[in-house]
Amino acid sequence: MYTALHLQRHLKDRLRNGTAEITVVTPDPYMTYQPFLPEAAAGNISPRHVVVPLRRVLPSCRILIGEVKAVDHAKRTATVTTLATDEEGTGPVRLGYDELVIAPGSISRTLPVPGLAEYGIGFKTVEEAIGLRNHVIEQMDIASSTRDPAIRDAALTFVFVGGGYAGVEALGELEDMARYTARYYHNIKPQDLKWVLVEATGRILPEVGEDMGKYTVRELRARNIDVRLETRLESCEDRVAVLSDGTRLPTRTVVWTAGVKPAPVLASTDLPLDERGRLVCTPRLTVEGTEHAWAAGDAAAVPDVTAGSPGAYCAPNAQHAVRQTKVLAENLAASLQGRPLKDYAHKYVGSVASLGLHKGVAHVYGRKLKGYPAWFMHRAYHLSRVPTFNRKARVLAEWTLAGLFKREIVSLGSLEHPRAEFELAAGPPPPEPDDEAFRGGTADGGAKSG
């Protein structure tokens, strides 16, 4: 989206006179601002304000909702499936192009953990974030209404796997939200909820530095969150999380945030890939040894020219990806006009992370912040980076209202199955009850009507 946004500005004259066309092929008609997913899951931001509608911000581009199944760059064609091709039954269509920008991002990196596919919950899309929020509140409803202690304990145990940004921020925001929500349940106290963070290495949040990582562990443990370092999830079959240290945790919630991997479409191209499955790129954001092919973001292995040592690559994060797209668009426009290309160079400035309302950590320009200042910096930075003034204003308004009024504690899990109620109403009528059973023909007088 960012590349197309910059490109339509650089090529506005060509787009106007019809000598150029920009086609964006994407599975979804929006771009998700992923740093806001934890706040969306906690209910601080409306889900619709976490996404940016492509047709609104890219009016000069052709938006094609579909998936690229393969790319034959030698023939300058991409094989694409759309909603229309599924309806027509005609199979994929071939889309020709002159210049290719391939930036599919990444997907969750899973491991062959027994039960993970059946019971695990991801955290990369807005649908997953809202689904997780609904799920957590639903588990509290189950725990509040059950008479079985085992079901109650499993419902109130939440296991998060992965100590990176996604895992720590999602855990921090949801624990904060659930602790607040517990005050509205007559038989659930905040200390009844058990939160577990499982990390395979000896530290969490490596991006903010070792000191801030240790502070985060202390902060989470002070909130009664069980942080397990150098521990792996061995299995989660039958709703039991088995850890490498031998711990068995009956749970109905396993959130998997243990890393990402490049989108699988890269394997269906004739472009060069590195050992991790990423596109081999040059500092000018062209694909190595290939003409008319460009890449950026998580799917691209871009050399970091500011590192001062060979073999260093830009980290797969938004800080680099957003800046890469600006250089990519400038270079692509320059190549069409026969002008020289420039290298992408950006020195990593640091990182910020939220740990819940008014809590956070930051390591920016060598300065370390924690608590409220870090949380404020986290919000200010991401508010400045979320695309479009429209989204900035809406997010700021929601934060302001959230500071003035109480949190929303509503679960809308039925949104995931919107036709269930109608299907029940339109289905066959239930069998008539047996008259004798209905009257309650028992020795003690049976049931009474009221």
C-alpha positions in Angstrom: 0.0 0.0 0.0 2.8 2.4 0.9 4.6 1.8 -2.3 1.5 2.3 -4.4 0.7 5.4 -2.4 4.1 7.0 -3.2 4.2 5.7 -6.7 0.8 7.2 -7.7 2.2 10.6 -6.7 5.4 10.2 -8.7 3.6 9.0 -11.8 0.5 11.2 -11.5 1.0 12.7 -15.0 1.4 9.3 -16.6 -1.6 7.9 -14.7 -3.7 10.8 -15.8 -2.8 10.5 -19.5 -3.1 6.7 -19.5 0.5 5.9 -20.3 0.9 4.0 -17.0 -1.2 1.8 -14.8 -0.7 0.6 -11.2 -2.4 -2.6 -10.3 -2.5 -3.7 -6.6 -3.3 -7.4 -6.1 -4.2 -8.1 -2.5 -6.3 -10.7 -0.6 -8.0 -8.0 1.5 -9.3 -4.6 0.4 -7.5 -2.9 3.3 -4.1 -2.6 4.9 -3.8 -3.5 8.6 -1.7 -1.3 10.9 -0.4 -4.2 12.9 1.1 -2.3 15.9 -2.4 -1.4 16.9 -3.7 -5.0 17.0 -3.0 -5.3 20.8 -5.0 -2.2 21.5 -7.8 -3.4 19.2 -7.8 -6.7 21.1 -8.1 -4.8 24.4 -10.9 -2.7 23.1 -9.0 0.6 23.2 -9.4 1.1 19.4 -12.3 0.1 17.2 -11.3 -2.6 14.7 -12.3 -0.5 11.7 -9.8 2.1 12.7 -6.9 -0.3 12.6 -7.3 -0.9 8.9 -6.9 1.5 6.0 -9.3 1.0 3.0 -7.2 0.7 -0.2 -9.8 2.1 -2.6 -9.9 5.3 -0.6 -6.2 6.0 -0.3 -5.2 4.6 -3.7 -7.8 6.3 -6.1 -5.4 6.3 -9.0 -4.7 2.5 -8.7 -6.6 -0.5 -9.9 -7.4 -2.6 -6.8 -7.8 -6.3 -7.6 -9.0 -8.4 -4.6 -7.4 -11.8 -5.1 -4.3 -13.9 -4.5 -1.2 -14.4 -6.6 -0.6 -18.1 -6.9 2.6 -18.0 -9.0 4.9 -15.5 -10.8 6.7 -16.2 -14.0 8.9 -13.2 -14.2 10.7 -14.4 -17.3 7.4 -14.0 -19.1 6.3 -11.0 -17.0 3.0 -12.8 -15.9 1.4 -13.5 -12.6 -1.2 -16.2 -12.0 -4.1 -14.7 -10.0 -7.3 -16.1 -8.5 -10.1 -13.7 -7.5 -13.6 -14.0 -6.0 -14.9 -13.8 -9.6 -12.8 -16.7 -10.9 -14.1 -18.8 -8.0 -17.7 -18.0 -9.0 -17.1 -18.4 -12.7 -15.3 -21.7 -12.3 -12.9 -20.7 -15.1 -9.7 -21.1 -13.1 -7.0 -18.5 -12.4 -6.3 -15.6 -14.8 -2.9 -14.5 -16.1 -2.0 -10.9 -15.4 0.7 -9.3 -17.5 3.0 -6.6 -16.2 6.2 -4.6 -17.0 7.4 -3.9 -13.5 6.9 -6.2 -10.5 6.8 -5.0 -6.9 6.4 -8.0 -4.7 5.8 -7.3 -1.0 3.5 -10.0 0.4 4.9 -9.7 3.9 5.0 -12.6 6.3 2.8 -15.2 7.9 3.0 -16.9 11.3 5.9 -19.4 11.7 4.5 -22.5 13.2 6.3 -25.6 14.5 5.0 -29.2 14.4 3.6 -29.0 17.9 0.9 -31.6 18.5 -2.5 -29.9 18.9 -1.3 -26.5 17.7 -3.3 -26.5 14.5 -6.5 -27.5 16.3 -6.3 -25.3 19.3 -3.8 -22.5 18.6 -4.8 -18.9 18.0 -2.7 -16.6 15.9 -2.2 -12.8 16.3 -1.3 -11.2 12.9 -4.7 -10.0 11.6 -7.4 -7.8 12.9 -9.8 -10.7 12.7 -7.6 -12.8 15.0 -7.2 -9.9 17.4 -10.9 -9.3 17.8 -11.6 -13.1 17.8 -9.1 -13.4 20.7 -10.8 -10.6 22.7 -14.1 -12.3 22.2 -12.6 -15.6 23.2 -11.0 -14.3 26.4 -14.3 -12.8 27.6 -16.2 -15.9 26.6 -13.8 -18.0 28.8 -14.6 -15.7 31.7 -18.3 -16.3 31.0 -17.7 -20.1 31.0 -15.7 -19.9 34.3 -18.4 -17.8 35.9 -21.2 -20.2 35.1 -19.7 -23.6 35.4 -19.8 -25.8 38.5 -16.8 -27.9 37.5 -13.6 -26.6 39.1 -11.5 -28.2 36.3 -13.4 -26.4 33.5 -13.2 -23.2 35.5 -9.4 -23.5 35.9 -8.8 -24.3 32.2 -11.0 -21.4 31.1 -9.1 -18.9 33.3 -5.7 -20.1 32.1 -4.2 -18.2 29.2 -0.9 -19.4 27.6 1.0 -17.1 25.2 3.9 -18.6 23.3 6.6 -16.1 22.0 8.3 -13.3 23.8 8.6 -10.8 21.0 6.5 -7.7 20.4 3.3 -9.5 19.3 3.3 -11.9 22.3 4.3 -9.4 25.0 2.1 -6.6 23.8 -1.0 -8.9 23.3 -0.5 -10.5 26.7 0.0 -7.1 28.4 -3.1 -5.5 26.9 -5.4 -8.5 27.3 -4.3 -9.1 30.9 -5.0 -5.5 31.6 -8.4 -5.7 29.9 -9.4 -9.0 31.6 -8.4 -7.7 35.1 -10.7 -4.7 34.6 -13.5 -6.9 33.2 -13.3 -9.2 36.3 -14.8 -6.5 38.5 -18.1 -7.1 36.7 -18.2 -10.8 37.6 -19.6 -11.7 41.0 -17.4 -14.9 41.3 -14.2 -14.0 39.4 -11.4 -12.1 41.0 -8.3 -10.8 39.0 -6.1 -13.2 40.9 -8.2 -16.1 39.7 -6.9 -15.5 36.1 -3.6 -17.3 35.3 -1.5 -15.8 32.5 1.6 -17.7 31.2 4.2 -16.4 28.8 6.4 -19.1 27.3 9.7 -18.0 25.6 12.3 -20.5 24.2 15.3 -18.1 24.7 16.6 -16.5 27.9 15.1 -13.0 27.2 12.1 -11.2 25.9 11.7 -8.1 23.8 15.4 -8.3 22.5 14.6 -5.2 20.4 14.5 -2.9 23.4 17.8 -4.1 24.9 18.7 -6.4 27.6 18.1 -4.0 30.5 14.6 -3.1 29.3 13.9 -6.8 28.6 14.7 -7.7 32.2 12.6 -4.8 33.5 9.7 -6.1 31.4 10.0 -9.6 33.0 9.9 -8.0 36.5 7.0 -5.8 35.5 5.0 -8.8 34.2 5.8 -11.0 37.1 4.7 -8.2 39.5 1.3 -8.4 37.8 1.2 -12.1 38.7 2.0 -13.2 35.1 4.0 -16.4 35.0 7.0 -15.8 32.6 8.8 -19.0 31.6 12.2 -18.3 29.9 14.2 -21.0 28.1 11.0 -23.0 27.9 9.2 -24.5 24.9 5.6 -25.6 24.2 5.9 -29.4 23.6 2.2 -30.1 23.0 -1.3 -28.6 23.4 -3.4 -31.7 22.6 -6.7 -32.2 24.4 -6.6 -28.6 25.8 -3.5 -29.3 27.9 -0.4 -27.2 27.3 2.7 -29.3 28.0 5.9 -27.3 28.5 9.5 -28.5 28.1 10.1 -28.1 31.9 7.4 -30.8 32.5 4.6 -28.4 33.5 1.1 -29.4 32.4 -1.4 -26.6 32.1 -5.0 -27.4 31.3 -6.1 -24.4 29.2 -8.6 -23.5 26.6 -6.4 -20.6 25.2 -3.0 -21.0 23.5 -1.9 -17.9 21.6 1.0 -18.5 19.2 3.2 -15.6 18.4 6.6 -17.4 18.0 7.9 -15.6 15.0 7.1 -15.2 11.3 8.2 -16.6 8.0 8.0 -15.1 4.4 4.7 -15.5 2.6 4.5 -18.9 0.8 3.9 -17.2 -2.6 7.6 -16.5 -2.9 8.3 -20.2 -3.4 6.0 -20.1 -6.5 8.2 -17.5 -8.3 11.3 -17.8 -10.4 13.0 -15.1 -8.4 16.2 -15.8 -6.2 15.5 -16.7 -2.6 17.9 -16.9 0.4 18.1 -19.8 2.9 15.2 -18.3 4.9 12.9 -18.1 1.9 13.2 -14.3 1.4 13.9 -12.5 -1.8 17.6 -11.7 -2.3 17.7 -7.9 -2.8 20.2 -5.1 -3.4 20.4 -1.9 -1.4 18.4 -0.2 -4.2 15.5 -2.6 -3.4 15.8 -4.4 -6.7 15.8 -8.2 -6.8 19.4 -9.4 -7.1 20.4 -10.3 -10.7 16.9 -9.6 -12.0 15.6 -6.6 -14.0 12.2 -5.0 -13.5 11.6 -6.7 -10.1 11.5 -4.9 -6.8 10.8 -5.9 -3.2 10.5 -4.5 0.3 9.3 -5.5 3.8 9.4 -8.8 5.6 9.7 -10.8 2.4 12.9 -9.0 1.3 16.4 -9.6 2.4 17.7 -6.0 2.1 21.4 -5.4 3.0 21.8 -2.9 5.9 24.3 -0.4 4.5 24.5 1.4 7.9 25.6 -1.7 9.8 29.3 -1.3 8.9 29.8 -5.0 8.3 29.0 -7.3 5.4 26.2 -9.8 5.8 24.0 -7.6 7.8 20.4 -7.2 6.8 17.5 -4.9 7.7 15.3 -6.3 10.4 11.8 -7.5 9.3 9.8 -4.7 11.0 7.6 -1.8 10.2 10.3 0.8 10.9 12.3 -0.5 7.9 9.4 -1.6 5.7 7.6 1.8 5.6 10.8 3.7 4.9 11.9 1.1 2.2 8.6 1.7 0.3 9.4 5.4 -0.1 12.8 4.7 -1.6 11.4 1.8 -3.7 8.8 4.1 -5.3 11.4 6.8 -6.0 13.7 4.3 -7.6 11.0 2.7 -9.7 10.0 6.1 -11.0 13.6 7.0 -11.6 14.2 3.9 -13.6 11.3 4.7 -15.9 12.8 8.1 -16.5 16.4 6.8 -16.9 17.7 8.5 -13.8 20.2 6.8 -11.3 18.9 4.8 -8.4 19.8 5.4 -4.7 20.5 3.0 -1.9 18.1 2.5 1.0 19.9 3.5 4.2 18.3 3.9 7.6 20.0 3.5 11.0 17.8 1.7 13.5 16.6 4.3 16.0 15.2 2.0 18.6 11.9 0.4 19.7 8.9 1.0 21.9 6.4 -1.5 23.4 3.2 -1.2 25.3 2.6 -3.5 28.3 -1.0 -2.3 29.0 -2.7 0.9 29.9 -0.1 3.5 31.1 2.7 0.9 31.1 5.5 0.4 28.5 9.2 0.2 27.7 11.3 2.0 25.2 14.8 2.2 24.0 15.1 5.1 21.5 18.2 6.9 20.4 20.1 5.3 23.2 17.7 6.5 25.9 15.8 4.0 28.0 12.3 4.8 29.2 9.8 2.7 31.2 6.3 3.1 32.7 4.1 6.0 31.7 6.7 7.9 29.6 7.4 4.9 27.5 3.7 4.1 27.1 3.1 7.7 26.0 5.9 7.6 23.5 4.5 4.3 22.1 1.2 5.9 21.5 2.6 9.2 20.1 4.9 7.3 17.7 2.3 5.0 16.3 -0.3 7.8 16.0 2.2 9.7 13.9 2.8 6.6 11.7 -0.7 5.3 11.1 -1.7 6.2 7.5 -4.0 9.0 6.6 -5.2 12.0 8.7 -8.7 10.4 8.9 -7.3 7.4 10.8 -5.1 9.6 13.0 -8.1 11.7 14.0 -10.3 8.7 14.7 -7.7 6.9 16.8 -7.0 10.0 18.8 -10.7 10.6 19.4 -11.1 7.0 20.7 -8.2 7.3 23.0 -9.7 10.6 24.4 -13.1 9.0 24.9 -11.5 5.9 26.5 -9.9 8.2 29.1 -13.2 9.8 29.9 -15.5 6.8 30.1 -15.3 3.2 31.3 -14.0 0.4 29.1 -16.3 -1.7 26.9 -16.4 -5.3 28.2 -18.7 -6.8 25.5 -17.9 -10.0 23.7 -19.3 -10.2 20.1 -18.3 -13.7 19.4 -21.5 -14.3 17.4 -20.0 -12.0 14.7 -17.8 -15.0 13.7 -20.9 -17.0 12.9 -23.4 -14.4 11.8 -25.9 -16.9 10.1 -26.1 -19.3 13.1 -29.2 -17.6 14.6 -31.0 -17.5 11.2 -30.1 -21.1 10.4 -31.6 -22.2 13.7 -34.8 -20.3 13.0 -35.0 -21.6 9.4 -34.2 -25.2 10.3 -36.7 -28.0 10.9 -38.9 -27.4 14.0 -37.9 -29.3 17.2 -39.9 -32.5 18.0 -42.9 -32.0 20.1 -42.3 -32.8 23.8 -43.9 -36.0 25.2 -47.1 -35.0 27.0 -46.4 -37.2 30.0 -42.8 -36.1 30.3 -43.9 -32.4 29.9 -46.4 -32.8 32.7 -43.8 -34.4 34.8 -45.4 -37.7 35.8 -43.2 -38.4 38.9 -44.0 -39.6 42.4 -43.2 -36.2 44.0 -45.7 -34.3 41.9 -43.5 -33.4 38.9 -42.8 -30.0 37.6 -44.8 -26.9 38.4 -45.6 -24.2 35.9 -44.9 -20.7 36.8 
